[in-house]
Amino acid sequence: MKTVLLIASACLLGLLSTTGASLPYPILPPLFAADSGNALTNFLGLPPKLLFGIALMINPVGLLLGSAMLGPVSDRFGRRRVLLITAVGAAVGHALTAAALVAQSYPLFLLARFVTGLLEGNGSIMRAMLAERLTGGLRNHALSWLNGAFHLGWLVGPLLAGFTVAAGITLPFYIAAGALLLGAGLAALALDRERIEAQPGSWWAVARERHALTLLRHRPLRTLFTVHFAYACGVAAFYEFFPLWLVDIGGYDTRRIALVNMGMCALMTFAALFAGRASPMEPRRRASVQAACAATAILAVGFGSLWIGLAAIVLFGLPHAYYNATLQGWSADRFAGHGQGAVMGLLSTTFCLANIVMALVGGVLTLFDTRLVLVVGGLLAAWAALALHRWSRQAGSDPALALHVGAK
């Protein structure tokens, strides 16, 4: 029963966390593309599409810092404690986002999205809880189910936005804040209190000295970071800019964007239920095939017509779900000695850094053509697929490398 409650609590908070994070994706493109002339979309007279790119970037900046620090902090101060504090804080961040929209304050909006992202970097804590307390096939399945909950949040958030925004642009954020508070309360009841050994050092000292990026001192983890970063850049380009592509190419509004996103995330969530199954293929080689399929889908959006792009957007969810399950399960097995909080934090941090980079790059490229962002993203994901395949072959041809790939 405790195992069931552990998995259910992690999945619930994962679902609610990404639900709130994904709310703005169908709301912002029509708002900024319309050039309505309000203070929010015309801050300092900058182009609305550039402001849109910055607005997309700021939440991943917070996620980057949170993912890098919160996992290692929870290694030291306990998963339950840090997880509940960050969940309640993220709910406050959603309420602050709503206030910024009412005030049409672009700086306040950026601050609110940053704080929310910082605290929603707690996904690494949820993954670390499962990787630490479960073993074998159950751990791989649980990590995949947690990924499914995250994916489902990307479905629920835009869907919630699409069907409630007509009643007020702030309503989706208030609903998300309330749901996150409820989820934190239920998790507090479900998760056992941890016995933490007294050790010197403050939260800030631990975050500064043991953040996830310190793992890059180890060569195998640097390779993992480089390959996963390239793939994550491709995914970030896709996630962040396919809604704008739908506006530019198909004239889609918030509700229609939400419906397309619903199809993609539904398939992704369904795939995550089975993605943790064992396979005889070496994990990095398997991940390379999955990354290649995802890259093909991204490029099909960039080069294809509206209907080809719509099909590719939905089908993207299938290989991406399997890639996440494969890479996370392999990383948890190979690098457990570095601390599950730090390892899962590194993977989350890599994805957040990719979101920041692609929001900046994409914000510039969209000034020329939104499709350029998707083409660049597809090429990066394709390079990651090739790099994973080479890495797998190198390990297979060098038994010592295969045995000691997790060594310092």
C-alpha positions as CSV (number, residue, x, y, z in Angstrom):
1,M,0.0,0.0,0.0
2,K,2.8,2.4,0.8
3,T,4.3,1.8,-2.6
4,V,1.0,2.5,-4.3
5,L,0.6,5.8,-2.3
6,L,4.2,6.8,-3.1
7,I,3.7,6.4,-6.8
8,A,0.2,7.9,-6.8
9,S,1.4,11.0,-4.8
10,A,4.3,11.6,-7.1
11,C,2.1,11.2,-10.2
12,L,-0.6,13.6,-8.8
13,L,1.9,16.4,-8.0
14,G,3.6,15.8,-11.4
15,L,0.3,16.1,-13.1
16,L,-0.7,19.3,-11.3
17,S,2.7,20.9,-11.6
18,T,2.8,20.6,-15.4
19,T,-0.8,21.5,-15.7
20,G,0.0,24.9,-14.2
21,A,3.2,25.3,-16.2
22,S,1.5,24.5,-19.6
23,L,-1.5,26.9,-19.1
24,P,0.0,29.9,-20.9
25,Y,1.0,28.0,-24.1
26,P,-2.4,28.2,-25.8
27,I,-3.2,31.6,-24.1
28,L,-0.1,33.6,-25.1
29,P,0.2,33.0,-28.9
30,P,-3.1,34.6,-29.9
31,L,-2.6,37.3,-27.3
32,F,0.8,38.4,-28.6
33,A,0.2,37.6,-32.3
34,A,-2.9,39.8,-32.3
35,D,-0.8,42.9,-31.4
36,S,-3.7,44.2,-29.2
37,G,-1.9,47.3,-28.2
38,N,-2.1,46.8,-24.4
39,A,0.7,47.3,-22.0
40,L,1.4,43.6,-21.7
41,T,2.1,42.9,-25.4
42,N,3.7,46.3,-26.2
43,F,6.2,46.6,-23.3
44,L,8.8,49.3,-24.1
45,G,7.6,49.3,-27.7
46,L,9.3,45.9,-28.5
47,P,7.9,43.6,-31.1
48,P,5.1,41.4,-29.6
49,K,6.7,38.2,-31.0
50,L,10.0,39.1,-29.3
51,L,8.1,39.7,-26.0
52,F,6.4,36.3,-26.6
53,G,9.8,34.6,-26.9
54,I,11.0,36.2,-23.7
55,A,7.8,35.2,-21.9
56,L,8.4,31.6,-23.0
57,M,12.0,31.8,-21.8
58,I,11.5,33.1,-18.3
59,N,9.6,30.1,-16.9
60,P,12.3,27.7,-18.1
61,V,15.0,30.0,-16.5
62,G,13.3,29.4,-13.1
63,L,12.9,25.7,-13.9
64,L,16.6,25.5,-14.8
65,L,17.6,26.9,-11.4
66,G,15.0,24.9,-9.5
67,S,15.9,21.6,-11.3
68,A,19.6,22.1,-10.6
69,M,19.2,22.9,-6.9
70,L,16.1,21.3,-5.6
71,G,17.1,17.7,-6.3
72,P,20.4,17.9,-4.4
73,V,18.7,20.0,-1.6
74,S,16.2,17.2,-1.2
75,D,19.1,14.7,-1.0
76,R,20.2,16.6,2.1
77,F,16.9,17.9,3.7
78,G,14.4,15.3,2.7
79,R,12.1,14.7,-0.3
80,R,8.8,15.3,1.5
81,R,9.7,18.5,3.2
82,V,11.2,20.2,0.1
83,L,8.4,18.8,-2.2
84,L,5.6,20.2,-0.1
85,I,7.2,23.7,0.3
86,T,7.8,24.0,-3.4
87,A,4.3,22.8,-4.3
88,V,2.6,25.4,-2.1
89,G,5.0,28.1,-3.4
90,A,4.2,27.3,-7.0
91,A,0.5,27.7,-6.3
92,V,1.2,31.2,-5.0
93,G,3.1,31.8,-8.3
94,H,0.1,31.0,-10.4
95,A,-2.0,33.5,-8.4
96,L,0.7,36.1,-9.0
97,T,0.6,35.4,-12.8
98,A,-3.2,36.1,-12.8
99,A,-2.6,39.4,-11.0
100,A,0.0,40.4,-13.6
101,L,-2.5,39.7,-16.4
102,V,-5.1,41.8,-14.7
103,A,-2.6,44.7,-14.2
104,Q,-1.3,44.2,-17.8
105,S,2.2,44.3,-16.2
106,Y,4.8,42.6,-18.3
107,P,7.6,42.8,-15.6
108,L,5.2,41.3,-13.0
109,F,4.2,38.6,-15.4
110,L,7.9,37.7,-16.0
111,L,8.5,37.7,-12.2
112,A,5.5,35.4,-11.6
113,R,6.5,33.0,-14.3
114,F,10.1,32.9,-13.0
115,V,9.0,32.1,-9.4
116,T,6.6,29.5,-10.6
117,G,9.2,27.8,-12.7
118,L,11.8,27.9,-9.9
119,L,9.5,26.0,-7.6
120,E,8.2,23.7,-10.2
121,G,11.7,22.5,-10.7
122,N,10.6,19.9,-8.1
123,G,10.0,17.3,-10.7
124,S,13.6,16.1,-10.0
125,I,12.5,15.4,-6.4
126,M,9.6,13.3,-7.6
127,R,11.8,11.2,-9.9
128,A,14.4,10.9,-7.2
129,M,11.8,9.6,-4.7
130,L,10.8,6.8,-7.1
131,A,14.3,6.0,-8.2
132,E,15.5,5.8,-4.6
133,R,12.7,3.8,-3.0
134,L,11.9,1.4,-5.8
135,T,14.0,-1.1,-7.7
136,G,14.1,-3.2,-10.9
137,G,11.2,-3.3,-13.3
138,L,8.9,-1.5,-10.9
139,R,11.2,1.5,-10.7
140,N,11.3,1.7,-14.5
141,H,7.5,1.4,-14.7
142,A,7.0,4.0,-12.0
143,L,9.3,6.5,-13.7
144,S,7.5,6.0,-16.9
145,W,4.1,6.5,-15.2
146,L,5.4,9.7,-13.6
147,N,6.5,10.8,-17.1
148,G,2.9,10.0,-18.2
149,A,1.6,12.2,-15.4
150,F,3.8,15.0,-16.6
151,H,2.7,14.5,-20.2
152,L,-1.0,14.4,-19.0
153,G,-0.4,17.8,-17.4
154,W,0.6,19.2,-20.8
155,L,-2.8,17.9,-22.0
156,V,-4.8,19.1,-19.1
157,G,-3.2,22.6,-18.8
158,P,-3.9,23.7,-22.4
159,L,-7.3,22.0,-22.3
160,L,-8.2,23.8,-19.1
161,A,-7.0,27.1,-20.7
162,G,-8.9,26.5,-23.9
163,F,-12.2,25.8,-22.2
164,T,-12.1,28.4,-19.3
165,V,-10.3,31.4,-20.8
166,A,-13.6,32.6,-22.3
167,A,-14.8,33.2,-18.7
168,G,-11.7,35.3,-18.0
169,I,-8.0,35.1,-18.8
170,T,-7.1,34.7,-15.2
171,L,-9.5,31.9,-14.3
172,P,-7.3,29.1,-15.5
173,F,-4.4,30.2,-13.3
174,Y,-6.7,30.5,-10.2
175,I,-8.0,26.9,-10.9
176,A,-4.4,25.7,-11.2
177,A,-3.4,27.3,-7.9
178,G,-6.3,25.8,-6.1
179,A,-5.7,22.3,-7.5
180,L,-2.0,22.5,-6.6
181,L,-2.8,23.4,-3.0
182,L,-5.2,20.5,-2.8
183,G,-2.6,18.1,-4.3
184,A,0.0,19.3,-1.8
185,G,-2.4,18.6,1.0
186,L,-3.2,15.1,-0.2
187,A,0.6,14.4,-0.7
188,A,1.3,15.6,2.9
189,L,-1.1,12.9,4.1
190,A,0.2,10.2,1.9
191,L,4.0,10.6,2.3
192,D,5.7,9.5,5.4
193,R,7.8,11.9,7.3
194,E,11.5,11.3,6.9
195,R,14.1,11.1,9.6
196,I,16.8,13.5,8.6
197,E,20.2,13.3,10.2
198,A,21.5,16.6,11.5
199,Q,24.3,17.9,9.2
200,P,25.9,21.3,8.9
201,G,25.0,23.7,6.1
202,S,22.1,25.8,5.1
203,W,19.7,25.2,2.2
204,W,21.6,27.9,0.2
205,A,25.0,26.4,1.0
206,V,23.8,22.9,-0.2
207,A,22.2,24.3,-3.3
208,R,25.4,26.3,-4.2
209,E,27.9,23.5,-3.5
210,R,25.9,20.4,-4.6
211,H,23.7,21.5,-7.5
212,A,23.2,19.1,-10.3
213,L,25.7,20.7,-12.7
214,T,28.6,19.7,-10.4
215,L,28.1,16.2,-12.0
216,L,29.6,17.5,-15.2
217,R,33.0,17.0,-13.7
218,H,32.6,13.3,-14.6
219,R,33.1,12.5,-18.3
220,P,30.3,10.0,-18.8
221,L,27.8,12.5,-17.3
222,R,29.2,15.2,-19.6
223,T,28.5,13.0,-22.5
224,L,25.0,12.3,-21.2
225,F,24.4,16.1,-20.8
226,T,25.7,16.9,-24.3
227,V,23.5,14.3,-26.1
228,H,20.4,14.9,-24.0
229,F,20.8,18.7,-24.4
230,A,20.7,18.4,-28.2
231,Y,17.6,16.3,-28.1
232,A,16.0,18.5,-25.5
233,C,16.6,21.6,-27.7
234,G,14.7,19.9,-30.5
235,V,11.9,19.1,-28.2
236,A,11.9,22.6,-26.7
237,A,11.7,24.1,-30.2
238,F,8.7,21.9,-31.0
239,Y,6.8,22.4,-27.7
240,E,7.3,26.2,-27.5
241,F,6.7,27.1,-31.2
242,F,4.2,24.6,-32.7
243,P,1.3,26.7,-31.2
244,L,2.6,29.8,-32.9
245,W,3.1,27.7,-36.1
246,L,-0.6,26.7,-35.9
247,V,-1.5,30.4,-35.5
248,D,0.7,31.5,-38.5
249,I,-0.1,28.6,-40.8
250,G,-3.7,27.7,-39.9
251,G,-5.0,30.7,-38.1
252,Y,-5.8,28.6,-35.0
253,D,-7.2,30.2,-31.9
254,T,-6.7,29.1,-28.2
255,R,-9.3,26.4,-28.2
256,R,-8.1,24.8,-31.5
257,I,-4.5,24.9,-30.3
258,A,-5.7,23.2,-27.1
259,L,-7.4,20.4,-29.0
260,V,-4.3,19.7,-31.1
261,N,-2.2,19.6,-28.0
262,M,-4.8,17.3,-26.4
263,G,-4.3,14.7,-29.2
264,M,-0.5,14.8,-28.8
265,C,-0.5,14.5,-25.0
266,A,-3.2,11.8,-25.0
267,L,-1.0,9.6,-27.2
268,M,2.1,10.5,-25.1
269,T,0.4,9.7,-21.9
270,F,-1.0,6.4,-23.2
271,A,2.5,5.4,-24.5
272,A,4.0,6.2,-21.1
273,L,1.9,3.4,-19.5
274,F,3.9,0.9,-21.5
275,A,7.2,2.6,-22.1
276,G,8.9,1.2,-19.0
277,R,8.8,-2.4,-20.3
278,A,12.1,-4.2,-20.5
279,S,13.8,-4.6,-23.9
280,P,16.8,-6.7,-25.1
281,M,18.2,-3.7,-27.0
282,E,21.0,-1.7,-25.4
283,P,19.2,1.4,-23.8
284,R,21.3,4.0,-25.6
285,R,20.7,2.4,-28.9
286,R,17.0,2.1,-28.2
287,A,17.0,5.8,-27.2
288,S,18.7,6.7,-30.5
289,V,15.9,5.1,-32.5
290,Q,13.3,6.9,-30.4
291,A,15.1,10.2,-30.8
292,A,15.3,9.7,-34.6
293,C,11.6,9.1,-34.8
294,A,10.9,12.3,-32.7
295,A,13.2,14.3,-35.0
296,T,11.3,13.1,-38.1
297,A,8.1,14.3,-36.6
298,I,9.5,17.7,-35.8
299,L,11.0,18.1,-39.3
300,A,7.6,17.1,-40.8
301,V,6.0,20.0,-39.0
302,G,8.7,22.4,-40.2
303,F,8.6,21.3,-43.8
304,G,5.1,20.0,-44.2
305,S,1.7,21.4,-44.9
306,L,-0.9,22.1,-42.3
307,W,-2.4,18.6,-42.4
308,I,1.0,16.9,-42.4
309,G,2.1,19.1,-39.6
310,L,-1.0,18.3,-37.5
311,A,-0.4,14.5,-37.9
312,A,3.2,14.9,-37.0
313,I,2.4,17.0,-33.9
314,V,0.1,14.3,-32.6
315,L,2.4,11.4,-33.5
316,F,5.4,13.1,-31.9
317,G,4.1,12.0,-28.5
318,L,4.8,8.3,-29.1
319,P,8.6,8.3,-29.6
320,H,9.1,11.0,-27.0
321,A,7.4,9.1,-24.3
322,Y,9.6,6.0,-25.0
323,Y,12.7,8.1,-25.1
324,N,12.1,9.6,-21.7
325,A,11.4,6.3,-20.1
326,T,14.5,4.7,-21.7
327,L,17.0,7.4,-20.8
328,Q,15.7,8.1,-17.3
329,G,15.7,4.4,-16.4
330,W,19.2,3.8,-17.7
331,S,20.5,6.9,-16.0
332,A,19.0,5.8,-12.7
333,D,20.7,2.5,-13.0
334,R,24.1,3.7,-14.2
335,F,24.7,6.8,-12.1
336,A,22.9,6.0,-8.8
337,G,26.1,6.4,-6.9
338,H,26.0,10.2,-7.5
339,G,22.7,10.5,-5.7
340,Q,19.3,10.1,-7.4
341,G,18.3,13.7,-6.6
342,A,21.4,15.0,-8.4
343,V,21.1,12.7,-11.4
344,M,17.4,13.3,-12.0
345,G,18.1,17.0,-11.4
346,L,20.8,17.0,-14.1
347,L,18.3,15.5,-16.6
348,S,15.7,18.1,-15.6
349,T,18.2,20.9,-15.7
350,T,19.3,19.9,-19.2
351,F,15.8,20.1,-20.5
352,C,15.2,23.5,-18.8
353,L,18.4,24.9,-20.2
354,A,17.3,23.7,-23.7
355,N,14.0,25.6,-23.2
356,I,15.9,28.8,-22.4
357,V,18.2,28.5,-25.4
358,M,15.4,27.7,-27.8
359,A,13.1,30.4,-26.5
360,L,15.9,32.9,-27.2
361,V,16.9,31.5,-30.6
362,G,13.3,30.9,-31.6
363,G,12.2,34.4,-30.6
364,V,14.7,35.7,-33.1
365,L,14.0,33.1,-35.8
366,T,10.2,33.8,-35.7
367,L,10.9,37.3,-36.8
368,F,11.8,35.7,-40.2
369,D,9.7,32.5,-40.2
370,T,8.3,30.3,-37.4
371,R,9.1,27.2,-39.5
372,L,12.8,27.9,-39.1
373,V,12.7,27.2,-35.4
374,L,11.1,23.8,-36.0
375,V,13.6,22.8,-38.7
376,V,16.6,23.8,-36.4
377,G,15.0,21.8,-33.6
378,G,14.5,18.7,-35.8
379,L,18.1,18.8,-36.9
380,L,19.3,19.0,-33.3
381,A,17.2,16.0,-32.3
382,A,18.5,14.1,-35.3
383,W,22.1,14.8,-34.3
384,A,21.3,13.5,-30.8
385,A,20.0,10.3,-32.3
386,L,23.3,9.8,-34.2
387,A,25.3,10.6,-31.1
388,L,23.5,8.1,-28.9
389,H,24.0,5.4,-31.5
390,R,27.7,6.2,-31.7
391,W,28.0,6.2,-27.8
392,S,26.3,2.8,-27.7
393,R,28.6,1.3,-30.3
394,Q,31.7,2.7,-28.5
395,A,30.6,1.1,-25.2
396,G,29.8,-2.2,-27.0
397,S,33.3,-2.3,-28.6
398,D,35.1,-1.4,-25.3
399,P,34.0,-3.7,-22.4
400,A,35.9,-1.6,-19.9
401,L,33.9,1.5,-21.0
402,A,30.6,-0.4,-20.7
403,L,31.5,-1.6,-17.2
404,H,32.8,1.7,-15.9
405,V,30.5,4.1,-17.7
406,G,29.2,5.3,-14.4
407,A,32.6,5.7,-12.8
408,K,33.9,9.1,-11.7
